[in-house]
Amino acid sequence: MKISLLNKILAVALIGFSTASIAAHAEDLLDTVKARGTLQVALEGTYPPFDSKNTQGELVGFDVDVAKAVAAKLGVKPVFITTEWSGIIAGLKAGKFDVIVNQVGITPQRSESLDFSPPYTYSVAQLIQRKNDNRAFKSLDDLKGHKLGVSLGSNYNDMAKAVPGILVQTYPGAAEELSDVASGRIDAALNDRLTLAYLLKTAPLPLRPGASVGDPTEMGIPFRKDNPKFAKALSDAIVALKQDGTLTQISQKWFGIDVSKPAAK
């Protein structure tokens, strides 16, 4: 009787362990995405040329095209969720969406709590000034005592605040900070060089490029940790899009250069 009872207890325990293992296995984000048939993609929707709405109200941009290509490689459809940059990382951690495709810099700090795809964009931070402003800010040190606009929660925000003496002003996104530069409310803004190159061609803002600052930045697609199957599938998708020329084509479409590779020094 004791042996029989012990066997029953062991059997129940094994069943429970097996069920728990299956549940844990099913928790990988790739399984969730495949079962759902969609990839939930967060982006600002107000950050041209990466993601913004056209006159028909449709989301367009470099990151929109990249997200569509990635989803296609995963065999699912993209579902876009727009949210302000200031809360986008927190939203990802809270499980409100699967990934962010919005020029998220791969930094050691972010990598502590999130996993990233291989980089799909390479850029560098650049100062942005009014067109008629002849002051030469050659580095962030030159902005001590001056007002510098950055996007809240961005790596540019971290860069600016690391230099004592800069009067850092934060904004929900690039549109607001660049508007304040143009109107003279702040002395300069710090953002992505690719953003400025696009805006100088398309927006009627009296802005000019300033100095490039800091090291080149690698941008990737972040997602929650402990999803090894999804990590591999996403990595494979990015590698495939580089090899088949898709990322180069998308880059040329929006910038006229291939931003999926490090710029030549």
Salt bridges, closest charged atoms under 4 A:
ASP31 OD1 - LYS229 NZ 2.76
ASP65 OD2 - LYS253 NZ 2.93
ASP98 OD2 - ARG36 NH1 2.70
ASP115 OD1 - LYS225 NZ 2.87
ASP133 OD2 - ARG130 NH2 3.97
ASP133 OD2 - ARG135 NH2 2.91
ASP141 OD1 - LYS144 NZ 3.92
ASP180 OD1 - ARG185 NH1 2.91
ASP187 OD1 - ARG135 NH2 3.03
ASP236 OD2 - LYS232 NZ 2.75
ASP244 OD2 - LYS73 NZ 3.15
ASP258 OD2 - LYS261 NZ 3.86
